[in-house]
Amino acid sequence: MSIHRHRPWRSAAAWTLACLAAASHAQDLEPPPVEWPDVPAHATTADGFAPPGWRVERAVEGHLDEDGRSDLLLVLKMDDPANVLAHDGPGPSRFDTNPRMLVVALADADGYRRLVADHALIPRPHSPAHDDVLPEDALGIAPSRVFSVTLHAWASAGSWASTQRSFAFRIQDGCARLVGLDETSLHRATGEITQRSLNFLTGRGWTRTGSIEDDAEGERRWMRLPRDGFTCLQEVGDGFSFEPALAP
């Protein structure tokens, strides 16, 4: 698994000046509670997996198994005006807290059958000072039949950390098995960059630290990962809270 290195700013001081004025005004909102609907077990189109009051926000087609048919990787988003909140803090004055669900559907002779419907991996928006957690290229299906979900955390106020996490999954025994996790974190005040790449198929991973002020990359520190079992997508939970176990 590989990590893409991002250098959005060359100076930690520039980040400091940009964020100091707003840092004390970050505001977390309390979105209305949600009753998670059942996602149809079968549909003939991507839109057919969206329950009433929901819509398909993202859709990617690709091969996730070996039958030669194109499968679906979807993000469904709730479409309820009651979840768009007014506030007087930084960020959009009408903040959309509508939650999302991730759906994996495999093609069959009559359309598609749902394999996964998860509402935890992609966190629900909670602060208008935070960017959307889903970047434009958040979903992907590789020729190796591995699909990826990338999450991005950046806040204009309330946090110095900027983090990107990319999860890789592969269908195995009816489970979307976690096979890789890549992460890059930047502390905008100090300029420190922390990277890690975990490959659960090989049972190895590494971490390293560096700085946006220095083009030289730090030395990789290798670690072992458990290989006697695996984690399914539904067991990951919140994508920013998940921490995998390490081998003893």
C-alpha positions as CSV (number, residue, x, y, z in Angstrom):
1,M,0.0,0.0,0.0
2,S,1.4,3.4,-0.8
3,I,0.9,6.9,0.6
4,H,0.5,10.0,-1.4
5,R,2.4,12.9,0.1
6,H,0.7,16.2,0.2
7,R,2.4,19.6,0.7
8,P,-0.5,22.1,0.7
9,W,1.6,24.7,2.4
10,R,5.4,25.1,2.6
11,S,5.5,27.0,5.8
12,A,4.2,26.1,9.2
13,A,4.2,29.7,10.1
14,A,1.8,30.5,7.3
15,W,-0.6,27.9,8.7
16,T,-0.3,29.5,12.1
17,L,-1.2,33.0,10.9
18,A,-4.1,31.7,8.9
19,C,-5.7,29.8,11.7
20,L,-5.0,31.7,15.0
21,A,-7.8,34.2,14.5
22,A,-10.5,31.5,14.2
23,A,-9.1,28.7,16.4
24,S,-11.0,29.7,19.5
25,H,-14.4,29.9,17.7
26,A,-14.8,26.4,16.4
27,Q,-18.3,25.1,16.9
28,D,-19.7,21.6,17.1
29,L,-23.3,21.3,16.3
30,E,-25.9,18.8,17.5
31,P,-27.5,17.3,14.4
32,P,-30.9,15.7,14.8
33,P,-31.0,12.0,15.5
34,V,-31.3,9.6,12.5
35,E,-33.2,6.4,12.2
36,W,-31.1,4.3,9.7
37,P,-33.3,2.8,7.0
38,D,-33.0,-0.6,5.5
39,V,-31.1,-0.6,2.2
40,P,-32.7,-2.8,-0.4
41,A,-31.1,-6.3,-0.7
42,H,-31.4,-6.2,-4.5
43,A,-31.8,-3.5,-7.2
44,T,-31.6,-3.2,-10.9
45,T,-29.8,0.2,-10.8
46,A,-27.6,2.2,-8.4
47,D,-30.6,4.5,-7.6
48,G,-32.6,1.5,-6.6
49,F,-30.5,1.1,-3.4
50,A,-31.4,4.6,-2.1
51,P,-34.2,4.3,0.5
52,P,-37.0,7.0,0.5
53,G,-35.5,10.3,1.6
54,W,-32.0,9.3,0.4
55,R,-30.1,9.7,-2.9
56,V,-27.0,8.3,-4.6
57,E,-24.3,10.9,-4.0
58,R,-21.3,9.0,-5.4
59,A,-21.2,5.9,-7.6
60,V,-18.2,3.9,-9.0
61,E,-18.4,0.8,-11.2
62,G,-15.7,-1.8,-11.3
63,H,-14.9,-5.5,-10.9
64,L,-15.0,-6.6,-7.2
65,D,-15.3,-10.4,-7.9
66,E,-14.3,-12.8,-10.7
67,D,-17.6,-13.1,-12.6
68,G,-16.7,-10.5,-15.2
69,R,-19.7,-8.2,-14.4
70,S,-19.3,-4.6,-13.2
71,D,-20.1,-4.2,-9.5
72,L,-21.1,-1.0,-7.6
73,L,-19.5,1.1,-4.9
74,L,-21.9,3.7,-3.7
75,V,-22.2,6.6,-1.2
76,L,-25.8,7.3,-0.3
77,K,-26.7,10.6,1.4
78,M,-29.8,11.5,3.3
79,D,-31.7,14.4,1.8
80,D,-33.6,16.0,4.8
81,P,-33.9,19.8,5.1
82,A,-34.2,19.3,8.9
83,N,-30.6,18.3,8.9
84,V,-29.4,21.6,7.4
85,L,-28.7,23.7,10.5
86,A,-28.4,27.5,10.9
87,H,-25.7,28.8,13.2
88,D,-23.7,32.0,14.0
89,G,-20.1,30.5,14.0
90,P,-17.5,30.1,11.3
91,G,-18.2,28.1,8.2
92,P,-21.3,27.9,6.0
93,S,-24.3,29.6,7.6
94,R,-26.5,26.7,6.6
95,F,-24.5,23.6,7.5
96,D,-25.5,20.3,6.1
97,T,-25.4,17.5,8.6
98,N,-27.2,14.9,6.5
99,P,-25.4,11.5,7.1
100,R,-24.1,9.1,4.5
101,M,-24.1,5.3,4.0
102,L,-21.5,3.2,2.1
103,V,-23.0,0.4,0.0
104,V,-21.2,-2.4,-1.9
105,A,-23.3,-4.3,-4.4
106,L,-22.3,-7.2,-6.6
107,A,-23.7,-7.8,-10.0
108,D,-25.9,-10.8,-10.6
109,A,-28.1,-12.1,-13.4
110,D,-31.0,-9.7,-12.5
111,G,-29.1,-6.5,-11.4
112,Y,-27.2,-6.1,-8.2
113,R,-27.3,-7.7,-4.7
114,R,-26.3,-5.7,-1.7
115,L,-23.2,-7.1,0.1
116,V,-22.5,-4.2,2.5
117,A,-24.5,-1.3,3.8
118,D,-22.5,0.7,6.4
119,H,-23.2,4.0,8.1
120,A,-20.2,4.3,10.4
121,L,-17.0,4.4,8.3
122,I,-17.9,7.8,6.8
123,P,-18.4,10.1,9.8
124,R,-21.4,12.4,9.9
125,P,-20.6,16.1,9.6
126,H,-20.6,17.8,13.0
127,S,-18.7,21.1,12.6
128,P,-19.1,23.8,9.9
129,A,-15.4,24.7,10.5
130,H,-14.5,21.3,9.0
131,D,-14.1,20.5,5.3
132,D,-16.2,17.7,3.9
133,V,-14.7,14.4,4.9
134,L,-15.1,13.0,1.4
135,P,-12.6,14.4,-1.2
136,E,-13.5,14.3,-4.9
137,D,-11.6,11.0,-5.5
138,A,-12.9,9.4,-2.3
139,L,-14.0,6.1,-4.0
140,G,-12.0,3.8,-6.2
141,I,-11.9,0.3,-7.6
142,A,-8.5,-1.0,-8.7
143,P,-7.9,-3.7,-11.4
144,S,-6.8,-6.0,-8.6
145,R,-10.5,-6.0,-7.4
146,V,-9.5,-3.9,-4.3
147,F,-11.8,-1.0,-3.5
148,S,-10.7,2.1,-1.6
149,V,-12.5,4.7,0.5
150,T,-10.5,7.9,1.4
151,L,-11.4,10.3,4.2
152,H,-10.0,13.7,4.7
153,A,-10.0,15.9,7.9
154,W,-9.2,19.6,7.7
155,A,-10.5,22.3,10.0
156,S,-10.3,26.1,9.6
157,A,-10.7,26.3,13.4
158,G,-10.5,24.2,16.5
159,S,-7.7,21.8,15.3
160,W,-4.2,22.0,14.1
161,A,-4.3,18.5,12.5
162,S,-4.9,17.7,8.9
163,T,-5.3,14.0,8.1
164,Q,-6.0,11.8,5.1
165,R,-6.8,8.2,5.6
166,S,-7.3,5.7,2.8
167,F,-8.9,2.3,3.5
168,A,-8.5,-0.6,1.1
169,F,-10.9,-3.6,1.0
170,R,-11.2,-6.8,-0.9
171,I,-14.2,-9.2,-1.1
172,Q,-13.4,-12.5,0.6
173,D,-15.9,-15.1,1.9
174,G,-18.8,-12.7,1.8
175,C,-16.9,-10.0,3.7
176,A,-15.4,-6.7,2.5
177,R,-12.0,-7.5,4.2
178,L,-9.7,-4.7,5.3
179,V,-6.4,-5.3,3.5
180,G,-4.7,-1.9,3.8
181,L,-4.6,1.5,5.5
182,D,-2.6,4.5,4.4
183,E,-2.5,7.7,6.4
184,T,-0.8,11.0,6.2
185,S,-1.2,13.6,9.1
186,L,0.1,17.1,9.1
187,H,0.4,19.3,12.3
188,R,-0.1,22.7,10.8
189,A,1.5,24.6,13.8
190,T,4.8,22.6,13.9
191,G,4.9,21.4,10.3
192,E,5.5,17.8,11.4
193,I,4.3,15.1,9.0
194,T,3.5,11.6,10.2
195,Q,2.9,8.8,7.7
196,R,2.0,5.2,8.0
197,S,1.2,2.4,5.6
198,L,-0.3,-0.9,6.8
199,N,-0.7,-4.0,4.6
200,F,-2.8,-6.7,6.3
201,L,-2.1,-9.2,3.6
202,T,1.6,-9.3,4.1
203,G,1.3,-8.6,7.9
204,R,3.7,-5.7,7.7
205,G,3.5,-2.0,8.1
206,W,5.6,1.1,8.6
207,T,5.5,4.6,10.0
208,R,7.8,7.6,9.6
209,T,7.9,11.3,10.5
210,G,9.2,14.3,8.6
211,S,8.6,18.0,8.1
212,I,7.1,20.2,5.4
213,E,10.2,22.3,5.8
214,D,12.5,19.5,4.8
215,D,12.3,17.5,1.5
216,A,14.2,14.6,3.1
217,E,11.8,11.8,4.2
218,G,12.3,10.2,7.6
219,E,13.4,6.6,8.1
220,R,10.7,4.0,8.0
221,R,10.1,2.1,11.2
222,W,8.7,-1.3,10.5
223,M,6.1,-3.2,12.5
224,R,4.3,-6.5,12.4
225,L,0.5,-6.9,12.0
226,P,-1.6,-9.9,12.9
227,R,-2.4,-12.3,10.0
228,D,-4.5,-14.9,11.9
229,G,-7.9,-13.3,11.1
230,F,-9.3,-10.2,9.4
231,T,-11.5,-7.2,9.9
232,C,-14.6,-6.7,7.8
233,L,-15.7,-3.3,6.8
234,Q,-18.7,-3.3,9.2
235,E,-16.2,-3.9,12.1
236,V,-14.1,-0.8,11.4
237,G,-16.6,1.7,12.7
238,D,-15.8,5.4,12.5
239,G,-13.0,5.8,9.9
240,F,-11.1,8.3,12.0
241,S,-11.4,6.4,15.3
242,F,-10.3,3.0,14.0
243,E,-6.9,1.7,15.3
244,P,-5.8,-1.7,14.1
245,A,-4.2,-4.2,16.5
246,L,-0.5,-4.9,16.2
247,A,1.2,-8.3,16.4
248,P,2.7,-9.1,19.8
